[in-house]
Amino acid sequence: MKSLLINPVLNKEIKLRFRSFKGFLGVFFYLFALGLIAIGFIIVNTVYTTASVFSPDQSRIMFIVLSFVQLALILFMTPGLTSGVVSGERERQTLNILLTTPQSSTSIILSKLFSSISYLLLMMISSLPLYSIVFLFGGVHPNLLLSTFLLYLVVMITIGSLGVLFSTLIRKTIIASITTYGVALFLTAGTGFLTIIIGEMFFYQNSATTVPYFTAMVNPFIILISSFEPYMVEEIQRRSGIGIPIVTSFYITYLLITILSLWISIKKLRPKMTANKGRA
């Protein structure tokens, strides 16, 4: 287990990401965008209103806005950081050299994923001071912040594992990136559109259906909405007749997607070597 978490591949990847000037710029612009939204929200609700008071209700709305913006940024950045970890090595013609090292396929895949996720974790943790503004004015329970960041972590790992999977299966980085972004777009905008259309279709006829339940349980934005307005997903669950909460189904589904993606990536990293070993 120690060799999976501490190995030369992981050390190299972390040093390249955290010691480069691009890594610093990424964190800077990430915090700049979130900070600009937070400060702008406060200014709009104090300077340009007659009350000039920032109430706890407005603080809660600002927390919701920041949460959705940060989730959108995570979904936008994760495919870009993970969809080229293996295909990039292949394009630079360094993958064969990497495969000749004593590192196992599991160690290489997990190191590539952990190095990418660690950079996103740095951005997520560095945004915590911005959320302290929310607790300064009140209106948000700390447990809500913990559940929100847990959702971020699960989404990062799952989308990151999909990026590693497509980077392993597809030789070109640009195609792997497009495929990963396409899957992420389907899991958000696609399933959200299907949930609204199919839900309105069946709910208007007052008939039960399980389709909105399955489309909603893979959409991270719907799960995030349920943290603030639980009645929305409760209605979908009630109409579907399924007893398992949508949030629980979401975490189980994303865990299975992560395990399956990493398993396929590990098996397909050395397909020719595995075949030759079997014939021998």
DRENDO-1510 file (C-alpha; in Angstrom, 1 decimal, always signed):
<recs>
REC; n; res; u; v; w
REC; 1; MET; +0.0; +0.0; +0.0 .
REC; 2; LYS; +2.9; +2.3; +0.8 .
REC; 3; SER; +4.3; +1.8; -2.7 .
REC; 4; LEU; +1.0; +2.9; -4.2 .
REC; 5; LEU; +1.0; +6.2; -2.4 .
REC; 6; ILE; +4.7; +7.0; -2.2 .
REC; 7; ASN; +6.6; +6.3; -5.4 .
REC; 8; PRO; +8.8; +8.1; -7.9 .
REC; 9; VAL; +5.9; +8.6; -10.4 .
REC; 10; LEU; +3.7; +10.3; -7.8 .
REC; 11; ASN; +6.6; +12.4; -6.6 .
REC; 12; LYS; +7.5; +13.5; -10.1 .
REC; 13; GLU; +3.9; +14.4; -11.0 .
REC; 14; ILE; +3.4; +16.4; -7.8 .
REC; 15; LYS; +6.6; +18.4; -8.2 .
REC; 16; LEU; +5.8; +19.2; -11.8 .
REC; 17; ARG; +2.4; +20.5; -10.9 .
REC; 18; PHE; +3.2; +22.4; -7.7 .
REC; 19; ARG; +6.5; +23.9; -8.6 .
REC; 20; SER; +5.6; +25.3; -11.9 .
REC; 21; PHE; +4.5; +28.9; -12.5 .
REC; 22; LYS; +1.4; +27.6; -14.3 .
REC; 23; GLY; +0.2; +25.9; -11.1 .
REC; 24; PHE; +0.5; +29.2; -9.2 .
REC; 25; LEU; -1.4; +31.0; -11.9 .
REC; 26; GLY; -4.1; +28.4; -11.8 .
REC; 27; VAL; -4.7; +28.8; -8.1 .
REC; 28; PHE; -4.5; +32.6; -8.4 .
REC; 29; PHE; -7.1; +32.9; -11.1 .
REC; 30; TYR; -9.3; +30.3; -9.4 .
REC; 31; LEU; -9.4; +32.3; -6.2 .
REC; 32; PHE; -9.7; +35.6; -8.1 .
REC; 33; ALA; -12.8; +34.4; -9.8 .
REC; 34; LEU; -14.5; +33.2; -6.6 .
REC; 35; GLY; -13.4; +36.3; -4.7 .
REC; 36; LEU; -14.7; +38.6; -7.4 .
REC; 37; ILE; -18.1; +36.9; -7.3 .
REC; 38; ALA; -18.2; +37.0; -3.5 .
REC; 39; ILE; -17.2; +40.7; -3.2 .
REC; 40; GLY; -19.4; +41.6; -6.1 .
REC; 41; PHE; -22.4; +39.9; -4.5 .
REC; 42; ILE; -21.8; +41.8; -1.2 .
REC; 43; ILE; -21.5; +45.1; -3.0 .
REC; 44; VAL; -24.6; +44.7; -5.0 .
REC; 45; ASN; -26.7; +43.7; -1.9 .
REC; 46; THR; -25.3; +46.5; +0.3 .
REC; 47; VAL; -24.2; +49.6; -1.7 .
REC; 48; TYR; -27.0; +49.5; -4.3 .
REC; 49; THR; -29.9; +48.7; -2.0 .
REC; 50; THR; -31.8; +51.0; +0.4 .
REC; 51; ALA; -31.2; +48.8; +3.4 .
REC; 52; SER; -27.4; +48.7; +3.1 .
REC; 53; VAL; -27.4; +45.6; +5.4 .
REC; 54; PHE; -26.1; +42.1; +4.5 .
REC; 55; SER; -28.5; +39.8; +6.2 .
REC; 56; PRO; -28.1; +36.0; +7.0 .
REC; 57; ASP; -30.6; +35.2; +4.2 .
REC; 58; GLN; -28.4; +37.0; +1.7 .
REC; 59; SER; -25.4; +35.3; +3.1 .
REC; 60; ARG; -27.0; +31.9; +2.5 .
REC; 61; ILE; -27.8; +33.0; -1.1 .
REC; 62; MET; -24.1; +33.9; -1.6 .
REC; 63; PHE; -23.1; +30.5; -0.3 .
REC; 64; ILE; -25.4; +28.8; -2.8 .
REC; 65; VAL; -24.0; +30.9; -5.6 .
REC; 66; LEU; -20.4; +30.2; -4.6 .
REC; 67; SER; -21.1; +26.5; -4.3 .
REC; 68; PHE; -22.6; +26.3; -7.8 .
REC; 69; VAL; -19.8; +28.3; -9.3 .
REC; 70; GLN; -17.1; +26.2; -7.6 .
REC; 71; LEU; -18.8; +23.0; -8.7 .
REC; 72; ALA; -18.9; +24.3; -12.3 .
REC; 73; LEU; -15.2; +25.2; -12.1 .
REC; 74; ILE; -14.3; +21.8; -10.8 .
REC; 75; LEU; -16.3; +20.1; -13.6 .
REC; 76; PHE; -14.5; +22.3; -16.1 .
REC; 77; MET; -10.9; +21.8; -14.7 .
REC; 78; THR; -10.9; +18.1; -13.8 .
REC; 79; PRO; -11.1; +16.7; -17.4 .
REC; 80; GLY; -8.4; +19.1; -18.5 .
REC; 81; LEU; -6.1; +17.9; -15.7 .
REC; 82; THR; -6.7; +14.2; -16.1 .
REC; 83; SER; -7.6; +13.4; -19.7 .
REC; 84; GLY; -3.9; +13.7; -20.8 .
REC; 85; VAL; -2.0; +11.9; -18.0 .
REC; 86; VAL; -1.5; +8.7; -20.0 .
REC; 87; SER; -2.0; +9.8; -23.6 .
REC; 88; GLY; +0.4; +12.7; -23.0 .
REC; 89; GLU; +3.1; +10.2; -22.0 .
REC; 90; ARG; +2.3; +8.2; -25.2 .
REC; 91; GLU; +2.5; +11.3; -27.4 .
REC; 92; ARG; +5.9; +12.3; -25.8 .
REC; 93; GLN; +7.0; +8.7; -26.4 .
REC; 94; THR; +7.8; +8.3; -22.7 .
REC; 95; LEU; +5.1; +5.8; -21.8 .
REC; 96; ASN; +7.2; +2.8; -22.9 .
REC; 97; ILE; +10.1; +4.0; -20.6 .
REC; 98; LEU; +7.6; +4.4; -17.8 .
REC; 99; LEU; +6.2; +0.9; -18.2 .
REC; 100; THR; +9.7; -0.6; -18.0 .
REC; 101; THR; +10.2; +0.7; -14.5 .
REC; 102; PRO; +9.4; -1.5; -11.4 .
REC; 103; GLN; +6.2; +0.5; -10.8 .
REC; 104; SER; +3.0; -1.6; -11.3 .
REC; 105; SER; +0.1; -0.5; -13.5 .
REC; 106; THR; -1.9; +0.2; -10.4 .
REC; 107; SER; +0.8; +2.4; -9.0 .
REC; 108; ILE; +1.1; +4.4; -12.2 .
REC; 109; ILE; -2.6; +4.9; -12.7 .
REC; 110; LEU; -3.3; +5.9; -9.1 .
REC; 111; SER; -0.3; +8.2; -9.0 .
REC; 112; LYS; -1.5; +10.0; -12.1 .
REC; 113; LEU; -5.0; +10.4; -10.6 .
REC; 114; PHE; -3.8; +11.4; -7.1 .
REC; 115; SER; -1.4; +14.1; -8.5 .
REC; 116; SER; -4.2; +15.7; -10.5 .
REC; 117; ILE; -6.7; +15.5; -7.7 .
REC; 118; SER; -4.2; +16.9; -5.2 .
REC; 119; TYR; -3.9; +20.1; -7.3 .
REC; 120; LEU; -7.7; +20.4; -7.3 .
REC; 121; LEU; -7.7; +19.8; -3.6 .
REC; 122; LEU; -5.3; +22.6; -3.1 .
REC; 123; MET; -7.6; +24.9; -5.0 .
REC; 124; MET; -10.6; +23.7; -3.0 .
REC; 125; ILE; -8.9; +24.1; +0.4 .
REC; 126; SER; -7.5; +27.5; -0.6 .
REC; 127; SER; -11.1; +28.7; -1.2 .
REC; 128; LEU; -12.1; +28.1; +2.5 .
REC; 129; PRO; -11.2; +31.7; +3.6 .
REC; 130; LEU; -13.8; +32.9; +1.1 .
REC; 131; TYR; -16.4; +30.8; +2.8 .
REC; 132; SER; -15.5; +32.3; +6.1 .
REC; 133; ILE; -17.3; +35.5; +4.9 .
REC; 134; VAL; -20.5; +33.4; +4.9 .
REC; 135; PHE; -20.0; +32.3; +8.5 .
REC; 136; LEU; -19.2; +35.9; +9.4 .
REC; 137; PHE; -22.8; +37.0; +8.5 .
REC; 138; GLY; -24.4; +33.6; +9.5 .
REC; 139; GLY; -27.2; +31.8; +7.7 .
REC; 140; VAL; -25.3; +28.6; +6.9 .
REC; 141; HIS; -24.7; +25.6; +9.1 .
REC; 142; PRO; -21.1; +24.1; +9.2 .
REC; 143; ASN; -22.5; +20.7; +8.3 .
REC; 144; LEU; -23.8; +22.2; +5.0 .
REC; 145; LEU; -20.2; +23.3; +4.2 .
REC; 146; LEU; -18.9; +19.8; +5.0 .
REC; 147; SER; -21.5; +18.0; +2.8 .
REC; 148; THR; -20.8; +20.5; -0.1 .
REC; 149; PHE; -17.0; +19.8; +0.0 .
REC; 150; LEU; -17.6; +16.1; +0.2 .
REC; 151; LEU; -19.7; +16.4; -2.9 .
REC; 152; TYR; -16.8; +18.3; -4.6 .
REC; 153; LEU; -14.3; +15.5; -3.6 .
REC; 154; VAL; -16.5; +12.7; -4.9 .
REC; 155; VAL; -17.1; +14.6; -8.2 .
REC; 156; MET; -13.4; +15.3; -8.6 .
REC; 157; ILE; -12.4; +11.7; -8.1 .
REC; 158; THR; -15.1; +10.3; -10.4 .
REC; 159; ILE; -14.6; +12.7; -13.3 .
REC; 160; GLY; -10.8; +12.4; -12.8 .
REC; 161; SER; -11.0; +8.6; -13.0 .
REC; 162; LEU; -13.1; +8.9; -16.2 .
REC; 163; GLY; -10.4; +11.2; -17.6 .
REC; 164; VAL; -7.7; +8.7; -16.7 .
REC; 165; LEU; -9.8; +6.0; -18.4 .
REC; 166; PHE; -10.2; +7.8; -21.7 .
REC; 167; SER; -6.6; +8.9; -21.6 .
REC; 168; THR; -5.6; +5.2; -21.3 .
REC; 169; LEU; -8.0; +4.0; -24.0 .
REC; 170; ILE; -7.6; +6.8; -26.5 .
REC; 171; ARG; -4.2; +7.6; -28.0 .
REC; 172; LYS; -4.7; +11.3; -28.7 .
REC; 173; THR; -5.0; +13.7; -25.8 .
REC; 174; ILE; -7.3; +16.1; -27.6 .
REC; 175; ILE; -9.8; +13.3; -28.4 .
REC; 176; ALA; -9.6; +12.0; -24.8 .
REC; 177; SER; -10.3; +15.5; -23.5 .
REC; 178; ILE; -13.3; +16.0; -25.8 .
REC; 179; THR; -14.7; +12.6; -24.7 .
REC; 180; THR; -14.2; +13.4; -21.0 .
REC; 181; TYR; -15.8; +16.8; -21.4 .
REC; 182; GLY; -18.7; +15.2; -23.3 .
REC; 183; VAL; -19.3; +12.7; -20.5 .
REC; 184; ALA; -19.1; +15.4; -17.9 .
REC; 185; LEU; -21.6; +17.5; -19.9 .
REC; 186; PHE; -24.0; +14.6; -20.2 .
REC; 187; LEU; -23.8; +14.0; -16.4 .
REC; 188; THR; -24.7; +17.6; -15.7 .
REC; 189; ALA; -26.6; +19.4; -18.5 .
REC; 190; GLY; -27.8; +16.2; -20.3 .
REC; 191; THR; -29.3; +14.4; -17.2 .
REC; 192; GLY; -30.7; +17.7; -15.9 .
REC; 193; PHE; -32.5; +18.3; -19.2 .
REC; 194; LEU; -33.9; +14.8; -19.2 .
REC; 195; THR; -35.0; +15.1; -15.5 .
REC; 196; ILE; -36.9; +18.3; -16.2 .
REC; 197; ILE; -38.5; +17.1; -19.5 .
REC; 198; ILE; -39.4; +13.6; -18.4 .
REC; 199; GLY; -40.5; +14.7; -15.0 .
REC; 200; GLU; -42.8; +17.4; -16.3 .
REC; 201; MET; -44.2; +14.9; -18.8 .
REC; 202; PHE; -45.2; +12.3; -16.2 .
REC; 203; PHE; -45.9; +14.6; -13.3 .
REC; 204; TYR; -48.3; +16.6; -15.4 .
REC; 205; GLN; -50.2; +13.4; -16.1 .
REC; 206; ASN; -49.9; +12.5; -12.4 .
REC; 207; SER; -48.4; +9.1; -13.2 .
REC; 208; ALA; -45.4; +7.5; -11.5 .
REC; 209; THR; -42.1; +6.8; -13.3 .
REC; 210; THR; -38.6; +5.9; -12.2 .
REC; 211; VAL; -36.7; +7.6; -15.1 .
REC; 212; PRO; -36.3; +11.0; -13.4 .
REC; 213; TYR; -34.9; +9.3; -10.4 .
REC; 214; PHE; -32.1; +7.6; -12.3 .
REC; 215; THR; -31.3; +10.8; -14.3 .
REC; 216; ALA; -31.3; +12.9; -11.1 .
REC; 217; MET; -29.1; +10.5; -9.1 .
REC; 218; VAL; -26.1; +11.0; -11.4 .
REC; 219; ASN; -26.4; +14.8; -11.7 .
REC; 220; PRO; -24.1; +16.6; -9.2 .
REC; 221; PHE; -26.0; +19.9; -9.5 .
REC; 222; ILE; -29.3; +18.3; -8.5 .
REC; 223; ILE; -27.6; +16.7; -5.5 .
REC; 224; LEU; -26.2; +20.1; -4.6 .
REC; 225; ILE; -29.6; +21.6; -4.9 .
REC; 226; SER; -31.0; +19.0; -2.6 .
REC; 227; SER; -28.6; +20.2; +0.1 .
REC; 228; PHE; -30.4; +23.6; +0.1 .
REC; 229; GLU; -33.9; +22.7; -1.1 .
REC; 230; PRO; -34.5; +19.0; -0.2 .
REC; 231; TYR; -38.2; +19.1; -1.2 .
REC; 232; MET; -37.2; +19.0; -4.9 .
REC; 233; VAL; -35.5; +15.6; -4.9 .
REC; 234; GLU; -38.0; +14.3; -2.3 .
REC; 235; GLU; -40.8; +14.8; -4.8 .
REC; 236; ILE; -38.9; +12.9; -7.5 .
REC; 237; GLN; -38.2; +10.1; -5.1 .
REC; 238; ARG; -41.8; +10.0; -3.9 .
REC; 239; ARG; -43.1; +9.8; -7.5 .
REC; 240; SER; -40.6; +7.1; -8.4 .
REC; 241; GLY; -41.5; +4.8; -5.5 .
REC; 242; ILE; -37.9; +3.9; -4.8 .
REC; 243; GLY; -37.0; +3.9; -1.1 .
REC; 244; ILE; -33.3; +4.6; -1.4 .
REC; 245; PRO; -32.6; +8.4; -1.1 .
REC; 246; ILE; -31.3; +10.0; -4.3 .
REC; 247; VAL; -28.2; +11.3; -2.5 .
REC; 248; THR; -27.3; +7.8; -1.3 .
REC; 249; SER; -27.8; +6.5; -4.8 .
REC; 250; PHE; -25.5; +9.3; -6.2 .
REC; 251; TYR; -22.6; +8.4; -3.9 .
REC; 252; ILE; -23.0; +4.7; -4.6 .
REC; 253; THR; -23.2; +5.2; -8.4 .
REC; 254; TYR; -20.1; +7.5; -8.5 .
REC; 255; LEU; -18.2; +5.1; -6.3 .
REC; 256; LEU; -18.9; +2.2; -8.8 .
REC; 257; ILE; -18.0; +4.4; -11.8 .
REC; 258; THR; -14.7; +5.3; -10.1 .
REC; 259; ILE; -13.8; +1.7; -9.3 .
REC; 260; LEU; -14.8; +0.5; -12.8 .
REC; 261; SER; -12.9; +3.2; -14.5 .
REC; 262; LEU; -9.7; +2.7; -12.6 .
REC; 263; TRP; -9.9; -1.1; -13.0 .
REC; 264; ILE; -10.2; -0.8; -16.8 .
REC; 265; SER; -7.4; +1.8; -16.9 .
REC; 266; ILE; -5.1; -0.6; -14.9 .
REC; 267; LYS; -6.0; -3.5; -17.1 .
REC; 268; LYS; -5.6; -1.6; -20.4 .
REC; 269; LEU; -2.3; +0.2; -19.5 .
REC; 270; ARG; -0.3; -2.8; -20.5 .
REC; 271; PRO; -2.5; -4.7; -22.9 .
REC; 272; LYS; +0.2; -6.1; -25.2 .
REC; 273; MET; +2.4; -7.1; -22.2 .
REC; 274; THR; -0.5; -8.9; -20.6 .
REC; 275; ALA; -1.3; -10.8; -23.8 .
REC; 276; ASN; +2.3; -11.8; -24.3 .
REC; 277; LYS; +2.5; -13.0; -20.7 .
REC; 278; GLY; -0.6; -15.1; -21.2 .
REC; 279; ARG; +0.8; -16.8; -24.4 .
REC; 280; ALA; +4.1; -17.5; -22.6 .
</recs>
